């Protein structure tokens, strides 16, 4: 195990609900995603860390989610994006084929952040390692609800997330009482249709 995944496990804990990655998926994304990520897929699979706080996911399963969030927005023209990771509460981490780790969406708030990459195409593997090394449990634990949610609802499977019902953008409350375990793809698609995606303002961060 290299230092990147050793650090991830040190920060989050052992992986859960590992899905083996078929060679066809690796070939599907060769040239679109960093070679280093494909190596990690082959070695570690798609799985969750921190009892499901942070997930490395199969981008193909989320193609519809990506389209639903980005179609008709200025982001659609910036790059070809693939969802490579997400949090238990629907923070979405995108990889742009030209711009790398340059877009995050907070789905429950319908807000996004873009980043300008200081690394060129030849350094995408380095950028991928930097992305993984800067993930942490706190930033993926919305409102410190992860432990109480796990106690109330159980540990997530790879296709699940914790979602607020009703959704926050519909006036729901961000409390444990309004949190449920939902199917990730379906819930993320629903959230994309509730409110227009907006950039974070300086006062929001």
Steps between C-alpha positions, in 0.01 A plus 500: 500500500639839403512804726181652358273215603692445822420863584133464399459199730687681776259795475174318426536138604484169315305478172144363489275344236774454241392450139754337271569706189475306172772548241235632260439797733870573523530501122184711464663785691856465379602838358205671672604455862853495646693177454572505873128489581457197274787331685329575831173359366673176407672475838231626737172485311214744544419527870419722794723635775416628847195273523377651175590864559698505173459275197701433188234414244438354158462806274288306254227451763486878546500612136132591526563691823779700337282583201206599720711742703703656220273514194399855420758654735822684406693208650383275218721685251810518719602135488385139479444404863485163672390439858783314674405539867222613732422540868236335715289816476533564127808715460603420143860500378544530125803442279528703180684333213689827437485667842530214748358539851339832415132473601316414822123512545321508836185331379284561807550877460521508118831690518830446322866596521744501210877492528771610260760230466863603531611169352528416133369192324823315564447537876146364527622204708656741748181701515301182563726410793467853637121476475492175696751615760297812577175313568411481868220373719389837633426658162296193397296490823217749448396657829688227691206273422695198378524310830141563610376418149692173500356415842144583393498378141790256470819503295464597133542262209686613188179610329355691797537840665343692785244749373273756663126443451359737398804640322658813642432690179130425553510644849594186690704508820859377520441295815540133582123463525466593132785283378440175313700237319430538126626364170782728392443525124126554530529753782781697336299518179199625694707766674631623165144573389387695807700820474730672252867427559677810629865580578601546860550863596785612722257539789390136469844344541 
